[in-house]
């Protein structure tokens, strides 16, 4: 875009009236590949933001939120209730959170099943702009849209301290203009976490691309949606699954005894969901967590030998660097961390993995440990690729 046109666009967007009303409900659908994982509807006025966020995993539930707004569109308070699918609307909600923002202190009151939860209620200090954090993924894009409205972004960046129940940290979300129709929402909690929003001339969010984050979702504003019918459908599907939809990337464990060595791999198993995985969702030549959620744990009761590399008995986390022709398998001495917390200075060893294309594609990521010859083999299979390495056991 020419510089002059971009400048005109920025000036136009900066002049958007605060609290542009959404008299009719707005609807945003969030997908992970071909799987719809969240649906949101909301309305906005100059004094109130009200919406419902329907989440599919791990259990179908609705988060109803009401935000009272200040004269500049800032959020002065947020009341959120959480109900399971099929719960009586007049019954006590499973959780209720009320957060009130003063000049520099947020007061948080949490109730579970109608009883105060003092373990996560309390006060938190902050400076500058502030916003509530729902602590769910996907999050509320109605709240994102309200923050964007209040920020009145021109060429500048605007930061909001994120407040959530509990004693955890208070990260920030930073709004940064990328163009006349694009705004980035960057979290300071996870380095590199950026969601890119497409916006119209009124500042309404048309879509959110979170594919560069570990969530990998894409959201889109739609002109209409039968929210209640979606809720009924998901509730029925959940009932058919035994009362829970389960994790988006469920945990699993691979166990095998080889040459007297007990080898255990604990990991989470993401699904393909219609996506191209390697070279896309999992980029080539970059360190990958080798699964999802918490870092993949590898434990062996005896020393293992991969080629000429000895992995002493003990526990490690596994990371991989896939390439089109093979991969590196990294044994890292740090354990117990989340899968985004890779620290190269803790690497213990790297071994080569042979790669090959496979057919049919594997829908759900799987790690295998199996006997082979005088030793064993560890393999990683997903989509149209398999990576593997043989090993022996030191006796």
C-alpha positions as a printed NumPy array, in Angstrom:
array([[  0.   ,   0.   ,   0.   ],
       [  1.374,   3.475,  -0.832],
       [  2.48 ,   5.506,   2.195],
       [ -0.062,   8.243,   1.498],
       [ -2.946,   5.782,   1.343],
       [ -1.785,   4.075,   4.519],
       [ -1.591,   7.406,   6.35 ],
       [ -5.127,   8.292,   5.276],
       [ -6.365,   4.889,   6.452],
       [ -4.699,   5.247,   9.85 ],
       [ -6.097,   8.716,  10.35 ],
       [ -9.575,   7.494,   9.416],
       [ -9.444,   4.585,  11.847],
       [ -8.116,   6.769,  14.654],
       [-11.16 ,   8.993,  14.195],
       [-13.679,   6.182,  14.748],
       [-16.146,   7.169,  17.507],
       [-15.541,   5.431,  20.819],
       [-17.865,   2.586,  21.667],
       [-19.239,   2.161,  18.127],
       [-22.483,   0.32 ,  18.8  ],
       [-23.307,  -3.211,  17.751],
       [-27.105,  -2.959,  18.099],
       [-27.591,  -6.39 ,  16.552],
       [-25.599,  -9.308,  17.952],
       [-22.199,  -9.913,  16.411],
       [-21.109, -13.519,  15.888],
       [-17.576, -14.914,  15.739],
       [-16.768, -18.546,  14.941],
       [-13.372, -19.993,  15.911],
       [-11.968, -23.072,  14.169],
       [ -8.983, -25.322,  14.651],
       [ -8.48 , -26.725,  11.175],
       [-11.873, -28.087,  10.159],
       [-13.129, -28.34 ,  13.758],
       [-15.259, -25.516,  15.205],
       [-14.021, -25.087,  18.787],
       [-15.778, -21.895,  19.939],
       [-18.694, -19.642,  19.03 ],
       [-19.273, -16.167,  20.443],
       [-22.114, -13.657,  20.237],
       [-22.033, -10.175,  21.732],
       [-23.53 ,  -6.691,  21.624],
       [-21.766,  -3.41 ,  22.325],
       [-23.068,   0.029,  23.262],
       [-21.475,   3.155,  24.688],
       [-21.991,   1.878,  28.238],
       [-22.072,  -1.93 ,  28.069],
       [-20.531,  -4.973,  26.43 ],
       [-22.482,  -8.208,  26.852],
       [-21.811, -11.579,  25.312],
       [-21.741, -15.359,  25.46 ],
       [-18.676, -17.454,  24.657],
       [-19.508, -21.092,  23.892],
       [-16.521, -23.424,  24.271],
       [-16.407, -27.022,  23.03 ],
       [-13.377, -28.463,  24.85 ],
       [-12.674, -30.066,  27.28 ],
       [-16.329, -29.732,  28.334],
       [-19.092, -27.827,  26.603],
       [-19.735, -24.684,  28.615],
       [-20.987, -21.125,  28.184],
       [-19.252, -18.074,  29.625],
       [-21.725, -15.192,  29.896],
       [-20.052, -11.835,  30.465],
       [-21.263,  -8.29 ,  31.116],
       [-18.801,  -5.398,  31.101],
       [-19.646,  -1.909,  32.313],
       [-17.795,   0.695,  30.251],
       [-16.368,   4.09 ,  31.136],
       [-16.738,   7.271,  29.044],
       [-13.682,   6.392,  26.957],
       [-14.843,   2.845,  26.27 ],
       [-12.557,   1.409,  28.964],
       [-13.779,  -1.625,  30.904],
       [-14.671,  -0.586,  34.453],
       [-15.951,  -3.973,  35.616],
       [-16.622,  -7.447,  34.258],
       [-19.033, -10.037,  35.628],
       [-18.648, -13.547,  34.194],
       [-20.681, -16.673,  34.882],
       [-19.739, -20.157,  33.693],
       [-22.39 , -22.834,  33.14 ],
       [-22.161, -26.37 ,  31.805],
       [-24.195, -27.326,  28.76 ],
       [-27.773, -28.139,  29.727],
       [-27.541, -26.445,  33.13 ],
       [-30.645, -24.607,  34.374],
       [-30.266, -20.903,  33.63 ],
       [-31.818, -20.116,  37.029],
       [-29.557, -22.46 ,  38.972],
       [-26.388, -21.372,  40.752],
       [-23.585, -21.193,  38.149],
       [-20.555, -23.451,  38.406],
       [-18.383, -20.338,  38.642],
       [-18.935, -16.612,  38.916],
       [-16.184, -14.   ,  38.655],
       [-16.652, -10.285,  39.262],
       [-13.687,  -7.977,  38.628],
       [-13.845,  -4.239,  39.348],
       [-11.144,  -1.848,  38.187],
       [-10.246,   1.307,  40.123],
       [ -7.413,   3.713,  39.225],
       [ -4.626,   1.263,  40.035],
       [ -6.212,  -1.701,  41.85 ],
       [ -8.401,  -4.517,  40.598],
       [-10.699,  -6.28 ,  43.072],
       [-11.57 ,  -9.87 ,  42.129],
       [-14.391, -11.891,  43.705],
       [-14.8  , -15.557,  42.732],
       [-17.557, -17.974,  43.666],
       [-17.71 , -21.695,  42.874],
       [-21.161, -23.272,  43.052],
       [-22.353, -20.249,  45.016],
       [-19.586, -20.358,  47.639],
       [-16.769, -17.767,  47.892],
       [-13.396, -19.038,  46.716],
       [-10.894, -17.075,  48.767],
       [ -7.939, -18.962,  47.259],
       [ -8.242, -17.012,  43.992],
       [-10.167, -13.893,  45.076],
       [ -8.265, -10.774,  46.067],
       [ -6.698,  -7.537,  44.868],
       [ -4.097,  -6.877,  42.201],
       [ -2.256,  -3.652,  41.44 ],
       [ -1.593,  -2.369,  37.936],
       [ -0.493,   0.718,  36.043],
       [ -2.013,   2.254,  32.949],
       [ -4.615,   0.498,  30.864],
       [ -6.159,  -2.675,  32.205],
       [ -8.307,  -5.524,  30.903],
       [ -9.842,  -8.72 ,  32.273],
       [ -8.357, -12.06 ,  31.214],
       [-10.802, -14.967,  30.921],
       [ -8.058, -17.633,  31.11 ],
       [ -9.549, -19.693,  28.287],
       [ -8.47 , -20.434,  24.747],
       [ -9.952, -19.394,  22.409],
       [-10.609, -16.19 ,  24.305],
       [-13.383, -13.602,  23.949],
       [-13.004, -11.585,  20.78 ],
       [-15.836,  -9.348,  21.932],
       [-13.485,  -8.158,  24.676],
       [-10.697,  -7.799,  22.097],
       [-12.979,  -5.602,  19.99 ],
       [-13.811,  -3.428,  22.996],
       [-10.122,  -2.968,  23.818],
       [ -9.482,  -1.961,  20.221],
       [-12.342,   0.547,  20.36 ],
       [-11.016,   2.146,  23.543],
       [ -7.392,   2.16 ,  22.319],
       [ -8.093,   4.457,  19.347],
       [ -4.961,   3.207,  17.627],
       [ -3.191,   5.495,  15.223],
       [  0.435,   4.71 ,  14.542],
       [  1.096,   3.951,  18.217],
       [  0.948,   0.809,  20.326],
       [ -1.323,   0.476,  23.345],
       [ -0.743,  -1.931,  26.241],
       [ -3.236,  -3.33 ,  28.732],
       [ -2.346,  -5.185,  31.923],
       [ -4.298,  -8.454,  32.014],
       [ -6.007,  -9.301,  35.291],
       [ -7.213, -12.805,  36.15 ],
       [ -8.114, -14.607,  39.39 ],
       [ -5.345, -16.269,  41.351],
       [ -1.842, -15.4  ,  42.423],
       [ -0.247, -15.751,  39.009],
       [  1.573, -13.066,  37.024],
       [ -0.086, -10.041,  35.446],
       [  1.05 , -10.122,  31.819],
       [  0.11 ,  -7.515,  29.248],
       [ -1.56 ,  -7.572,  25.874],
       [ -0.148,  -5.09 ,  23.373],
       [ -2.193,  -3.731,  20.466],
       [ -0.103,  -2.695,  17.5  ],
       [ -1.328,  -1.243,  14.204],
       [ -0.043,  -3.222,  11.196],
       [ -1.968,  -1.371,   8.509],
       [ -5.267,   0.323,   7.792],
       [ -7.13 ,  -2.974,   8.149],
       [ -4.853,  -5.008,  10.436],
       [ -4.025,  -4.974,  14.162],
       [ -1.736,  -7.336,  16.088],
       [ -2.583,  -8.495,  19.621],
       [  0.668,  -9.6  ,  21.282],
       [  0.921, -11.262,  24.694],
       [  3.91 , -10.722,  26.968],
       [  3.101, -13.985,  28.776],
       [  4.309, -16.199,  25.919],
       [  7.182, -14.629,  23.925],
       [  6.289, -14.49 ,  20.242],
       [  2.551, -14.982,  20.876],
       [  0.768, -12.797,  18.308],
       [ -2.795, -12.87 ,  17.009],
       [ -3.501, -10.766,  13.929],
       [ -6.94 ,  -9.192,  13.554],
       [ -8.559,  -7.991,  10.335],
       [-10.721,  -4.939,  11.046],
       [-13.176,  -2.868,   9.02 ],
       [-13.419,   0.914,   8.788],
       [-15.51 ,   1.029,  11.988],
       [-12.987,  -0.966,  13.996],
       [-15.063,  -4.143,  14.04 ],
       [-13.014,  -7.345,  14.093],
       [-13.672,  -9.352,  10.928],
       [-11.299, -12.198,  11.733],
       [ -8.451, -13.318,  13.979],
       [ -5.513, -15.416,  12.796],
       [ -3.843, -17.166,  15.733],
       [ -2.033, -19.744,  13.616],
       [  1.338, -18.289,  14.666],
       [  0.552, -19.136,  18.308],
       [  0.477, -22.537,  19.957],
       [ -3.343, -22.451,  19.829],
       [ -3.309, -22.44 ,  15.975],
       [ -6.929, -21.255,  15.639],
       [ -8.54 , -18.992,  13.054],
       [-11.667, -16.956,  13.855],
       [-14.139, -15.273,  11.522],
       [-17.044, -12.869,  12.006],
       [-20.202, -14.272,  10.419],
       [-23.434, -12.412,   9.563],
       [-25.721, -14.728,  11.515],
       [-25.719, -17.888,  13.599],
       [-28.193, -19.999,  15.587],
       [-26.156, -19.898,  18.791],
       [-28.658, -21.871,  20.855],
       [-28.865, -24.625,  18.241],
       [-25.058, -24.988,  18.22 ],
       [-25.15 , -25.287,  22.014],
       [-27.801, -28.027,  21.812],
       [-25.798, -29.925,  19.185],
       [-22.579, -29.793,  21.187],
       [-24.402, -30.786,  24.374],
       [-25.862, -33.831,  22.611],
       [-22.448, -34.789,  21.225],
       [-20.915, -34.436,  24.675],
       [-23.578, -36.665,  26.211],
       [-22.85 , -39.272,  23.536],
       [-19.15 , -39.098,  24.487],
       [-19.863, -39.946,  28.117],
       [-20.305, -36.419,  29.441],
       [-17.104, -34.803,  28.231],
       [-15.71 , -33.752,  24.867],
       [-12.173, -34.406,  26.093],
       [ -8.983, -32.464,  25.487],
       [ -8.264, -31.008,  22.056],
       [ -4.886, -32.752,  22.331],
       [ -5.462, -35.585,  24.824],
       [ -2.608, -36.992,  26.923],
       [ -1.2  , -40.453,  26.292],
       [  1.734, -42.605,  27.356],
       [  3.932, -44.962,  25.34 ],
       [  5.503, -47.735,  27.471],
       [  7.807, -50.571,  26.509],
       [ 10.383, -52.798,  28.197],
       [ 13.373, -53.392,  25.932],
       [ 16.482, -55.272,  27.031],
       [ 15.453, -54.81 ,  30.654],
       [ 15.047, -51.033,  30.203],
       [ 11.679, -49.54 ,  31.072],
       [ 11.108, -46.764,  28.534],
       [  8.199, -44.368,  29.085],
       [  7.122, -41.398,  26.936],
       [  4.334, -39.148,  28.311],
       [  2.976, -36.688,  25.757],
       [ -0.143, -35.055,  24.282],
       [ -1.635, -35.995,  20.911],
       [ -2.843, -33.181,  18.611],
       [ -5.036, -34.033,  15.611],
       [ -4.56 , -33.137,  11.965],
       [ -8.096, -31.692,  11.585],
       [ -7.752, -31.234,   7.833],
       [ -4.544, -29.213,   8.083],
       [ -1.155, -29.623,   6.407],
       [  1.115, -30.334,   9.364],
       [  4.828, -30.399,   8.508],
       [  6.149, -27.304,   6.811],
       [  3.004, -25.467,   7.965],
       [  1.568, -26.072,  11.451],
       [  4.962, -27.534,  12.412],
       [  7.523, -25.441,  10.498],
       [ 10.62 , -27.008,   8.989],
       [ 13.977, -26.368,  10.672],
       [ 12.502, -25.068,  13.937],
       [ 12.375, -26.626,  17.398],
       [  9.015, -28.29 ,  17.962],
       [  7.601, -29.453,  21.301],
       [  6.937, -32.93 ,  19.831],
       [  3.283, -33.012,  20.743],
       [  1.124, -30.453,  22.532],
       [  0.497, -28.885,  25.938],
       [  3.189, -29.82 ,  28.501],
       [  6.658, -30.713,  27.259],
       [  6.959, -34.362,  26.201],
       [  8.584, -36.45 ,  28.972],
       [ 10.989, -39.313,  28.281],
       [ 12.176, -41.686,  31.028],
       [ 14.477, -44.7  ,  30.812],
       [ 15.57 , -47.003,  33.64 ],
       [ 18.811, -47.968,  31.84 ],
       [ 21.351, -46.227,  29.637],
       [ 20.314, -46.134,  25.967],
       [ 22.65 , -45.77 ,  22.978],
       [ 21.538, -43.944,  19.821],
       [ 24.33 , -44.429,  17.282],
       [ 27.343, -43.315,  19.307],
       [ 25.341, -41.119,  21.713],
       [ 24.677, -42.47 ,  25.206],
       [ 21.526, -41.305,  26.996],
       [ 22.018, -42.166,  30.684],
       [ 19.152, -43.561,  32.715],
       [ 16.905, -40.77 ,  33.934],
       [ 14.242, -38.317,  32.79 ],
       [ 14.369, -35.796,  29.936],
       [ 12.059, -33.738,  27.76 ],
       [ 11.958, -34.468,  24.039],
       [ 12.061, -31.832,  21.315],
       [ 12.49 , -32.247,  17.567],
       [ 13.703, -30.163,  14.642],
       [ 11.923, -31.596,  11.574],
       [ 13.26 , -31.112,   8.033],
       [ 11.896, -32.421,   4.71 ],
       [ 14.441, -35.269,   4.766],
       [ 14.841, -36.105,   8.452],
       [ 14.945, -34.569,  11.9  ],
       [ 17.016, -34.005,  15.013],
       [ 15.782, -35.472,  18.288],
       [ 16.788, -33.373,  21.286],
       [ 17.089, -34.77 ,  24.814],
       [ 16.773, -31.815,  27.188],
       [ 17.682, -32.107,  30.867],
       [ 14.947, -29.707,  32.013],
       [ 11.704, -31.448,  33.005],
       [  8.232, -30.457,  34.189],
       [  7.893, -27.364,  31.99 ],
       [  5.213, -26.315,  29.516],
       [  5.811, -27.122,  25.87 ],
       [  6.58 , -23.508,  24.984],
       [  9.418, -23.306,  27.52 ],
       [ 12.332, -24.71 ,  25.561],
       [ 15.785, -23.696,  26.781],
       [ 18.606, -24.712,  24.461],
       [ 21.203, -24.303,  27.207],
       [ 19.622, -27.338,  28.922],
       [ 20.095, -29.623,  25.9  ],
       [ 21.838, -32.836,  26.887],
       [ 22.185, -34.514,  23.48 ],
       [ 20.941, -34.502,  19.886],
       [ 20.518, -37.58 ,  17.729],
       [ 19.504, -38.062,  14.101],
       [ 16.033, -39.228,  13.11 ],
       [ 15.436, -40.815,   9.716],
       [ 12.41 , -39.415,   7.912],
       [ 10.052, -40.932,   5.383],
       [  6.681, -40.158,   3.816],
       [  3.807, -42.438,   4.772],
       [  0.361, -43.176,   3.398],
       [ -2.427, -43.002,   4.421],
       [ -1.879, -39.894,   6.579],
       [ -1.966, -40.304,  10.357],
       [ -4.811, -38.211,  11.81 ],
       [ -3.56 , -38.058,  15.405],
       [  0.073, -37.613,  16.377],
       [  1.525, -40.768,  17.893],
       [  4.842, -41.706,  19.5  ],
       [  5.866, -45.345,  19.434],
       [  8.534, -47.316,  21.281],
       [  9.012, -50.9  ,  20.093],
       [ 11.591, -53.712,  20.09 ],
       [ 13.766, -54.035,  16.995],
       [ 16.592, -56.54 ,  16.61 ],
       [ 18.845, -56.464,  19.637],
       [ 17.424, -53.133,  20.784],
       [ 14.49 , -50.914,  20.015],
       [ 13.221, -47.991,  17.943],
       [ 11.44 , -44.763,  18.815],
       [  9.145, -43.261,  16.186],
       [  7.031, -40.146,  15.705],
       [  4.171, -40.262,  13.184],
       [  1.741, -37.555,  12.072],
       [  0.082, -36.571,   8.816],
       [  2.234, -37.914,   5.95 ],
       [  5.549, -38.167,   7.848],
       [  7.297, -40.576,  10.149],
       [ 10.606, -39.947,  11.923],
       [ 12.451, -42.717,  13.757],
       [ 15.739, -43.725,  15.379],
       [ 16.999, -47.144,  16.541],
       [ 18.732, -47.627,  19.872],
       [ 20.357, -50.306,  21.985],
       [ 20.453, -50.831,  25.743],
       [ 23.66 , -50.69 ,  27.751],
       [ 23.796, -53.835,  29.887]])
